[in-house]
Structure formats: structure tokens, C-alpha cells
């Protein structure tokens, strides 16, 4: 049951999706350890959920050293984790692959993949040591099957992260940890603007509920699960084959929501914390 979970660790807790995950956990009565690089954002998060069992940690998973330091701090808490939800993303390059130097793609891959791998290398053993069969959920974005025009670098990064998630899924099974990606293939709708946006778009809280449901379901072991617009995991779609097109959330949503380029920008921005342009966006 979700309500009886040990604390859930949320990486990227000050981003739009991260805040939705924290809120979903608080509403379900799940203790939360929220991690991000932004201390101001963490303070605002703590104030918003002042009555909840919420612990905030300023930390990073930008590389192996930062992730190791975070893992040590988590061990020092001496609190077993009920699972980990990772909602991090870096800034993205725009434009065609052919129009930019190759090192732009290398930098994009480093921003998109390295934090996830660095975090998993430290946190999967931590979950395994708890011996609870815990889950580890990565929040993925669009463009990982077919490229988003104008965001080719991000598509390559998303495809690489998808493969990392699949590989981690297989490699973590002997550790007794379930690694899954919750693939969000449509823009994320801010709750306040729900009426003026497509009803097919999930809110950040709905994404959080589905991520928590993945942690709670011990019989669910697919590497990639496509996020649906309903808060119930029964409405998420288990992905056993590539989607027909990544040039929009789906054919009906594309027809009713206008430009898919705007949709892509909305989702990419939803994964970034509200920070100045100089700040990095991963925790």
C-alpha cells in the first residue's frame, strides 16, 4: 500500500514535475526526502508542505562524486528508502544536428544521461541493501522513439536515456530493485491552467501519482511504461512496442492542441526547476 511506504526519495524536487511528485506523495501520506540543488526552492517546498513528513536536502547527482556524497548523507540518516523517483533534466540545444558542431550533441548527452547514471550507480546499491524490493522510477520525456523536429539533440539524449533505463532495469534485477521509466509523451499541464489546455495532458500531480503507483506495484516489471492522463496507473500504457509517431502526444491530442513544437517546449520546460538561466537544472 502506498500509505505505508517508507520515505520516497525525489530527485529534482523543485522542478514542476518534481513538485507534483512531492505533492502526490504528501497527499498519499508517504514521507518524502526531497533533493535539489536550489536551497530557496527547497525552502519554499518545505513551507508549502509544513505539516507533512518532508525532509529537504540540498544536493546534486551531476556526476559520480556528487552522487556519492549524496548517498553518504542518505546513509547517515539511517532511514530505509521506500523507493526513488528521478525527475531531472538539463537545458537543451535547439536546431538541426547538421547545423551545429558535434560537441553540442556530446554536451547534450552528458546533461541528459550522466546525472541519471551517476545517481543510479550510488542509489541502486543503497536500495538493494535495504532488502525491501524497492522501486526506482525515472521520469522520461518525448522524442525517444522518433525525433522531434527542432529538438534533435534532445531526442538523441532521450533515446539514450531510454536505453540506459532498459539496461539498468536488467542489471538491477539481481539486486532486488525494480528500475522503470515512466515515459511522459505529452506536455505537462499546470494545474491552474488545466481548463485552457488539453484534457489529454497529465498534470505534474498525476505523473507523481503514477510514479508512486509504480513503486507500490510489485507485480509490474516492464522497463518502460507510458504515462497516461489519468492519475490511476491502470490508465498508464505498458510499452511493448514503439509508438507510431513522436510528433505529438498522440494523433487526437495533436489535432486538438495545436503546434506539437509548442507541446515539446512545454514538456521540456516542465522538467526544469524555476531558476535563473545561469543555474543548472539537475539536482
Order of alpha helices (4+ residues) and beta strands (2+ residues): beta-alpha-beta-alpha-beta-alpha-beta-alpha-alpha-beta-alpha-beta-alpha-beta-beta-alpha-alpha
